[in-house]
Amino acid sequence: MSGVEFLNLSGLKPSSVKVHYKKSPSESVRIELPIYSDETCKDIYLKVAQQSDETLTSDHIFAWYKVGNDVIPLGFQYTGLTMDQPFTTKELDSRFVTENGDRKLVLSDSSAVYKLNEEFPITILYYTTCSDYLRYLGFDPTQAISDEECIEKTSHPKQLFYNAKLRKYWPSLSMNDIFNYPESSRRLEKHKRESIIYQRIGNQLTMLSEYKATIQPDMITSPLLTLTNLSEDENTVHLFRLFSDISVGLLDTIEIPFTKLSLDDYGSTYCKLLKRTISITSLTESTYVSKEVFLKWFRSQVTSIPNAPVSYMDERNSVIFKLYENGSYVSLVIYSTGLAKLVFTEIKPIDLTESFLTKKIKGANQLIQFLNSKKIYSESPISLIKSKYTDSFSFMTASLVYPIKDYKPKLFSHIIQNMTSFVRFNKQQDLWISMMYKRVSDYETVQSKLRVISLLQYSKRKLSQEEIIDELEKIFNISKEEAQEEYEQWSLVTNGGRKIQQGESGIEMILDLVGTNVKVDVSGMSSYDELNRIVVFLNFLMSYYQTYMDTKQDPYKLCKKSK
């Protein structure tokens, strides 16, 4: 067994989300537009805008989905306010203006625009444009609209109509953008920029989805895999009682050799160890806890990968049970909130199977059910861990081994630097290469940008300010002007880089030569689908590299240094 059976290698495919373009209250058209699970809301707005025959930008789009009868805007919300869609009513919304018609400050949250769409319960995505809405009201949106015309068609002057209606759905558009369409140079410039970005992203998505990978990993191991009960219900677990009452020893066929209580500060940590399992001279089936094993169990669990900054699992306010059976153990971590984690460490390829994981989940749930039956350890029953690991998957680090001949780090670096829609090249040091997988939620947040600029500023590549700005354009899919603004903001916020920001989202991957193979260490992945998307990317990377080495064919021009 190589562990590869654990993966789903079906390739990169669009999600099942359907897209409906609503032109008016009575006209809705189904659009054949592929939406991928790892596209952010921002990506979707850009993609939808590019379907228009007009020169519209992502700012001109209002997209939403429904949960029951509720309308949920894609990527933003107004704090404490429910929403509708533009064609629901022609009435003004008094929540956005004062009694005198002045603009009212309404708190909004647009952080969700950087989230992957798979995080939202979207089955049908609806959208319309500001231009469509204006046509519905009788305007010609391609012509300048006067105050008189606005009063004639809506009974309201432009400013009131904008503040109490249009701004609600299209908050990034100014009055000039909407009412003076022919003279909106900002719209034309942004449309041009977004067209370039759309083409770049689309080309690389097509490349990855259509390319026939010829190489897959020979072996996969997992230094750390965490499954959880995904508990969101409020609960309180009585940790002191749980730790003191539950003895180490046998629970049916499962042995509990070790328990640990961790409180708010790591100085308040207590443990119990089953005496008969202690190894004095040599390890046996019954005496398997050496000094090294005990220290490993007592210390916090490392979650980082080799050659990366060390990070640890948060074990505060929890009780940990080691569950030992047939020569292997897992950790059941129960937090004071009712969250339960089942932690696997150093999983060998032979054990990275559905049957092995299901068996361990069953054992953990057996202990949880035992605790629930006592009705004294928590205010509500602790939720069980779902038996299907793809549903309870929470965190994983992995090592994948690829059969690559003639490893050339410089060539790999060139390919990686040309795949900017998927990864950010971090650095090359001797034989190993570090890169960040970008198609994750929150990669384009302010903190991420500040961190990336700091890394670029102090990298061994000794980039100039202009080169850093060029890199930012490609990494975050923004314009040169926006990249310049981000750099200036970084210089101000970090005092010229003296305060290094820690906060880049993304999944670090490190390539290195091991024997005659290439090993890829992948840092924390948060879902089973995310794991498989990363493997699809790595399969493409390895296959493209090996094909070039064998044939010197470079159909996508990835093997030359990016300009």
N, C-alpha and C positions, 0 to 999 in steps of 0.2 A: 504494500500500500504506500502511495506517494503523498497522500493528502490532497491531491488534485481533485479527487472525487467530491471534496467539500465544496468546490466552486461550481458556479453556473456559467459556462463558457459559451452561452448562446449569442454573444455579441451585443453591440450597441443598437438598441431599438427604441423608437418613439414610445411614449407613454400612451395610455388609452384616453387621454383628455381630448374631448371634441371641442372645436372652436366654432362659435356662431357669431357672425357679424350682423349687428342690429342697425339697420339704416334708418328705421323709423319705427313708430309703435307697431305697425302692421307688417313690416318687412324685415325678415330675419333670414340670412343666408348661411348655410353650412360652408365653412372654408376648410379646404384640405391643407392644413398647416401642421406639420409634425411638431409636437411639443415633447421635449426630452425631460426626463425626471430631474436631471441635474442642471437644468436651466433656472436661473434666478428670475424673479418677477421682473427685474430690470431687463434681462435678456428678452423676455417675452414681449414687453412693451416695445422694445426696439424691433423685434421680429415682426410684430403685428403692424407697426407703422410702415414698414417697408413693403407691405402688401398693397398699400394704397396707390392709386393712379395719380394722386396729387403729391406735391412735395411737402408731406407732413412729417413731423418728428414724433418721437415717443411721448413728448409733452402733450400732443394733441389727442392722445388715446385715453379713454376711460374704459377700464376692463373690470369685470366683476364675475363672481360666481355665487351660487345660492346654497345655503344650508337650511333646508326646509323652505320656509317662505322668506327668510332673511336674505337681504342683498349684502354681500361682503365685497368691498372694493379690493382689488388685487394690489397688494404692496403697501397700502397705507390705510389709516383710519383716523377719525376724529375722536378724541378722548371723550368718552361718555355719551356719544351721539350715535343713533342708528342711522343707516343710510338707505337710500333708494337709488334707482337708476334714472338717468335724465328724462326719459320719456314717461315716467310715472305721472308727473303733473307739470303744468306750466306755471304753477304758483311759485312765488319767491319763498325762500327759506328764511324765516325771521331769526333763526338761530345764528345766522351769519352777519346780521346787520342790527344796528340799534334802532330805536323807535324813530330817530331822525334820519335813518337811512345811511348812517355812517358805518364803515367797516368795523366789525366786532372781532376782537382777538379770540380765535378758536384754536385750542391746542390740538396739534396733529402729531401723529407718529408714523414716520415713513421708514422705520428701520426694517420692516418686513420686505422692502423692495430688494434687499440683498439676500433674502432667504431662497432656498431651492423650492421649486413649486411642489415637489413631492411632500413637503411638510404641510400642505394644505389639502383639505378634502374636496378637491376639484374634480368633477366629472364632466361638466360642460363649462367652458370659459366663454363668456359673452363680452363683446366690446363694441363700442361705437366711437365716433370721432367728434370733435368739436364742430367740424365743418358739417357733418351730417345733422347735428342738432340744430345748427343755424338754418340749414335748408328746410328742416321740418317746420321752423317758425316763419319761413317765407323769405329769409335773407339769401342773398348771393354771397357766400363766404369768401369768394375770391376777389370781391370788390370792397373798397373802403365803405364802412358803415357809419353814417352820421348819427348824431343825437336825435335828430328829427325822425329819421327812419326807425330807429330803435323804439322811440315812443309810439310811433304809428303801429308797429308790429307787436310790441310787447306791453304797451301802456306804461313803460318805465324808461327813464333816461339811461344812458350807457353805464354810468358808474354804478347806479343802484342795481341794474340788471347783472352787471359783472360781479359785484360783491355778494349779492344775495342768491345767485344762481350759478353762473358759469365758473366762478372760482371754486365752488364746492366740488365740482367734478374734475376740473382741470387746473389745479392749484399752481402749476409751474408756468402757466401762460399769463402774460401781462395783458392789460387792456389793449395795448398797441399790437401785440401778437394776434389778438382776436379780431379787433375792429379795423385794423389797418393792414390787412393781409398782404396787399401788393408791395408795401414798403417795409415788410418785415425781413430785413437782411439777416437777423439772428436766426430766423427759421430756415432760410436757405443754407446758411453756413452749417447749422446743426444737422440738417438733412444730409448734406454732403458728407459730414464726418460720420454720421450713423450709417450711411450706405457703405462706407469703407469698412467700418467695424463689422457690420452685418455680413459682408462678403468674406472677410477674414475668418470670422467664426464659422460661417456656413461651409466654407471650403475645408476647414479642418475637421468639422463634424462629419462631412461627407467622406473625407479621406479615411477617417477612422471606422465609419460604419460600412464602407464598401471594400476596404482593403482585406484581402484574404490572408490572415495571419498564418504563417507556416511553422511558428515556434510557440510552444506553450511551456509552462514551468515543468521541470522534471520532478520537483518536490516542493512541498510547502509545509512549513512548521509554524506554530504560533507560540511565541514567548508568553503572550497574555491574551486571554479571551474572557470577556465578561458578558453574562446573560443577566437580565433583570426581570422583575415582575412588573415593570413599567407602571408602578403605582402612582396615581395622581390624586387619589382620594386622601383626605386628611385623616391622619391616624397618629396615635401616640403609643410608642412601645416603651415599656418600663425596663430599661436596660439593666439597672442594678439587680432587680429581682430575677431577670432572665439569666444574667451571668451567675448569680449566686445559687439559683435553684437547679440549673441544668448541670448535671455532673458529667465529667469525662467518663467514657466507657462505651459499652455497646448500646446501640439503638437498633433493634432487630438485627439485620445483617451488616449494618454500617457501624463502624467504630468512630467515636469522637475522641481523638487522642489529645486535642488541644483546643482551648477557647481563650479569647482575648477580649477584654473590655477597654475601649478607648473613649475618653471623654473629650471635652472641648479643647483642652491643650494636651499635646502629646506627652507631657510629663506625667499626666494622670492616666497611666496605662497599667492594666493588671492582667495576669494570665493564669491558666491552670493547665497542667500537663499530666497525662496519664502515666503514672510511675512505671508500670510494667512494660511500656514501649521504649523506655530509655535504653540506648545502646551504650554499653560500657567498653567493650572491646571491638566487636564487629557487628555489622548490620545483618539482621535476619528477617524472616517474615513477621516475627512477633516483636522484635526489638529493632525498630527502624528509625528512631529519633536520635540522631547524633547531635553533638554540640552545634555543628554547622547547620543542620536542619532546624534545630530549635531557634537559633539566631535568625535564620531566614524567615521562619514563621512569625517571630516576634517583631521583626522590623517591618516598616511600611513597605507595601508592594510597589516596586518600580514599574512605571508605565511607559518609560521612554525606550528608544531603540539605541543600539550601539552607535558611538560617534556623534551623539546628539546630547544637548543639555539634559541632565538628569531631572526627571519629574516623578512624583509619587501619587498613588491613589489616596484620595481623601478618606481617612478612616475615622474621623472625629465623630463622636456620638454614635458608636456602633458596637455590636458584639459580633465576633468572628468565630465560627465553628469550622474546624478542619474535619472533613468527612473522608475517612480512609476505608478503602475496600479493594481487595484483590491487587494490592501492590501499588495503587495510585490514589491520590487524594485531590480534593477540590476544597475551596473555601466558600462557605455560605456566610455572607456579611449582611446582618440585619441592622438597619439604622433606626434611630428614634422616631423617624417620620413614617415608618412602615415600609420604606423602600428596602428591597432585598436584592442582593447581587450574588450570583454564582460565579466564582472566579476560578478559571483554569490557568495553570502556569506550565510553561515548557511542554506544550502538547506535541507529542511525536507524530510524524505522518501517519503511522498505523492507527493512532487513536483519533485522528481528525475525521471522524465518520459520524453519520447520523445516529447509528446504534449506540456508540460510546457516549455521545453527548446526551441522548435521550435517557440513557440509563442513569447518568449523573443528575440530570434534572429531576428524574423520578425520586432519587434518594434525597435530594434537597427538599422537594415538596413533601416528602414523607415527614421530615423533621418539622417543616412549617405547619403541617396538619396536626402533628403532635402538640406543638405549642398552642395552636388555635383551640385544640380540644380542652385545654386547661382553663381557657377563658380568663386568665389573670395576667397575661404578659403584654396585652395590648388592649386599647380601648375598643378597637374593631378587629375582626379577623385579618391577619396579614395575608395579602394577596399571594396566590401561587405564581410560580414562574411558568410561562406557557411552554408546553412540551415540545413545540416546534422551534428549533433554535433560530430559524430565519425570522421568526416573529419576536423572540425575546432578546435577540442580538443587540448589544449595547456598546461594546468597545472591543477592538482587536488590534494587536500588533502582529505582523507576519513577516516571515522570511521566505522568499521565493528564489529557487535556484534554476537558472536557465542554462541550457547547453550551448553556449556561445563560443565560437572559435575565433582566435586572434583578437583579443580584447584591446581596443584602442580608445582610451578615455577621451581623447581630443575629438574624435569623430562622434562619439556618443554625445559629447557636450554640444557640438554643432546641431545635431538633430533636436536635442532638448530645447536649445535656445530658439529654434524655429517653430516649436509647438506651443506658442504663447497662449493659445486659447485653453490649453489644458494644464500647463505647468510653468513655473518660474524657475529658471536656472539659478541656483544659489551659489555654488562654488565647486571647484575641482581641486583636490589636494592629493598629490601623488596618484594612486590608482583609484581612489574613490571620488564619487560625484554626488553632490547633494542637490536635490530639487524639491520644490513645493508643488503638490497637486492642488490646483486652484478651484476646481469645480465643487466647492463646498459652500454651505451657507456662511454669510457674513465675511466673505473674503475681501470685499471692497469697502469695508467700513473704514472710518477715519483712523482707528487704531492700527488696522492692517497696513494702511498706506504709510503712516508714520514709521512703522517698524521696517517696512520694505525700503523706504528711502534711507533710513539709518544704515541698513545692511549694504545698500548700494554705495553710499557715501564712504564707508570704511572697508569696502571689499578690496582684496588684493589686486583686483583688475584696475584700480586707480582711475575710476571713471571721472570725467569732467562733469560740470554741472549740466552742460548741454547733452552729454551722453546719458546722464541719469534721467533727464526729462524725456529723452527718446525711449528709454527703457520703460518709464512709467506709462507712456502712451500705449505700449504693447501689452504690458502686464495687466493694466486695469481697463483697457479698451476705452480710453478717453482721448480728448483732443490735445494738441500741443499746448494750447492756452490753458486748458484745465490742468495739465501736467505741471505747467509753470506755476499755477496757483497753488497746487499741492506742495510743490517744492518750497515755495515761499512760506506757506503755512507751517511746514515742517521746521524751517529755519527759525521761525518765530516761536513756535511752541516748545521746541527742544533746545532753544538757545544755541542754534547753530550745530545741533547734534550732540551737545554736551550731556543732555539728558536722553539717553537711549531709550526708545519706547519698546516695551515688550508687549506684543499683541497681535502679531500676524496670524491670521487664521490660515487654514490650509493643512495638508497632510505631508509631512516630510518623508521623502524616499531617498535612500542612500544606496548607490550602486558600488560594488566592490568586486575584485577578482578573488575567488576562492578556489584554489587548485586550478583546474582548467575550465571552470564555470564562472558565470556571473551571478552573484547573489544580490538580491534587492531586499533591503530591510525597509518595511513600511510602518510608519508610526500610526497613532490611534485613529482607526476608522470607526464610525459611529453607526453603521448599518450594514446589513448583508449586501444590499444592492450597491452601496458605495464600494465595498470590497470588490465586487465583480466588475464594476466600472473601471476601477484602477487596474485590475488584472487585464481587462480588454486593452487599456492604454499600454500597459507594459508589454503585452503580446505583440501589439503593433510596433512598438519601439524596437523590440528584440528582432522581430521578423524583418523589419525594414533595414535595420543595421546589417543583419547577416546576409540579406539579399544583395545589398550594396557591396559588401565585402566579397561575395562570390561572383557577382556579375558586373559590378560598377554601374548598375542602373540606378538612377536617382529621379524617378518620374515626378516627385513632388518638390524637388529642389530643396531638400532638407539637409543635405550633407555638406553644404557650404556654410561658412560663417554668415550669420544674419547681418544685414546692413543696418 
